Amino acid sequence: MTTPPYPAPTTAELAVVSAQLGRQARGVVGIAARCSCGNPTVVATAPRLTDGTPFPTFYYLTHPAATAAMSTLEATQVMPELAALLADDEDIAAAYLAAHRAYLSDRVQFGEVSEIDGISAGGMPTRVKCLHALAGHALAAGPGVNPIGDLALERSSWSPERCRCDDPGAALRDAEASSA
């Protein structure tokens, strides 16, 4: 678990994130969670990108195996089941609202953007819209902060405790070596 502020990402870390995404990483202000091998799993992204675009998704899931696992959950219609919990369980709904507030508090440390004021990610605080964003927040904030993100991670085939990188740690080591 890490919390803002994050140290600026290294050139090597940005290279790994870009490779994970299959495109140039944009607006990364820190690595919010890592795989057990050290590779980035979740990045913290500036609330306004360098081109001026507002970007509400502060915690962005980048690990390919984790993103695939969340996509699988979304495809198997888990989101309506998790959304029903918000309507049926007052404690989960209250914790989800607290997660929304924590998310906004984390993001505002990197700037206030009026266009996204009060907007977090993943459908918080009243809907379940994107398990990728909710799992990213749960990984960055740690267990117990985002109940829906925690449940998505529990239901997924991926675990942050077990590395599923193609070559554990190699991406970061190679990127560090080439930037030295």
N, C-alpha and C positions, 0 to 999 in steps of 0.2 A: 504494500500500500504506500502510495506517495500522495502528498498534497501540495498544492501550489504554495509558494512559487517554485517553479522547476528551474534547474540550471539550463542554460541555453543548450540545445542539442549540438552535438559535434557534427562535423562534416561526414564522418563515418556513419553515425546514426541516421543522418538524413539520407545517405546513400542506401542504407538498408531499408528504410521506410519507403523510399522511392521504388526500390526493387519489389518490395512486398505489394505495393499498390499498382505496379506496372505503369507508373507515370511519375512525373516530378512531384514530390511532396510540396505542399503549399502551406505557409503560415504556421509551421510547427514551432511551438515555443518551449516544448519539453517532452520528455518521454515519461508518460504517466504510469505505465505498467510494462513489465518485461516478462518474457518467457523465462523459464527456469534456466535456460542456457545463456541468457543475457540479451538476446535479440529483443528489439522493441515489439510490444504487443498492442499498446494503446499510446497514441500521441495526444498531447494537449495542443489545441490549435487556436491561434489568435481569433478573437471575435470579429475582427475586420481584416480581411486579406490585403496584401500589398496593393492589389488593383482597386481597392475600395469596397469590395463586395462584403456585405455582412455575412458572418458565418456562425450560426448558432451552435453547431455541433462542436463543443469544446473538447469533449473526450471522443476520439475517433479510433475505432478498432481497426488495426492494420494487419495483424497476424493472419496469414492466409488460412491456416487450419481453423482458427477461431471464427473468422468471417464465414467460412464454409459451414461450420457447425450452426451458426446463427441463421444462415440462409436456409439450411435444412429444417430447422425448427419453424421458421416462418412458412416454409412450403408445406409443412405438415399441420398447419392450422392451429398451432399452439397459442398464437396471439389472442384469439377470442376467449380461450380458456383463461389465460392470464388476466385479460381485461375483465372477465366476470368476477375475478377475485376483488377487483377494486369496488365493484358494486355490492358484493356480498360480505366483505370483511372490512369493518371499520378500521381495525388496527393496520391492515395492509394499506388501505387508502390513506390513512394518516402518515404512515411511514413513507409512502410514495410522494406525498406532498412535501414532507421534510426532505426527501431526496432531491426533489425539484429545487427547493430553496438552497440546498447545499451546492447543487450544480451551478446555479446562478451566482452564488457567493464565490465559488472557485473561479468562474469565468471572468467576473468583474475585476478580479485582480490583474487582468491583462488588458483591461480597457472597457469602457462603457460605450455601447453602440445603441443609439436610440431605436433604430429599426428593429432590433431584436430584444428590446427591453422586456423582461418578464417571460421570454420564450426560452425554454431549455431545449430538450431533445427527446426523441423517442416517444413523444406523446404525453410526457409528464406535464402536469400533474393528474390529468383526468383520463387519459387514454393510453393504450399500448399500441404504438405505431411502428417502432423500429427496434428490434431486439439487438441489433448491432450497437446502436447508441446506448441502450440500457446496459448491455453487458460491458461495454467500454467503461461506462461510469462505475459499474460495480467493481470492475477490476482495478480501476484507478483509486477509488475511494476505500475499497476493502469491504469485506463481508459485513452485512448488517446495515449498510447505508441505503442501498437501493434494493428493495425487496423483490421487485419484478426482475431486475437485472440478475440478482442472486438466483432466483428460480430458473431463469433462462440458462444460466451457467450450470446449475445442477442438472437440468434436463438435457443438456447438450452432450455430444460425444467428445467434446474437447475439454481439457482441464489445464489450468495454468501450472499445475504441479508436474505435468508430464510433457516434456518437450516433444513437439511434432514438427520441428523445423526440418527441412531437407537435409541440412548438414548443421547440427546444433552448434551455435556460436560461430560457425565459419563465416557467415555473412558479415558479422560485425568485425571479426578479426581481419578479414580480407579488406574490408572498407577502411579500417584503421591503418593497415599496412600501406594501402595505396595513397592515403592522405598524409602519411608521414614524410 
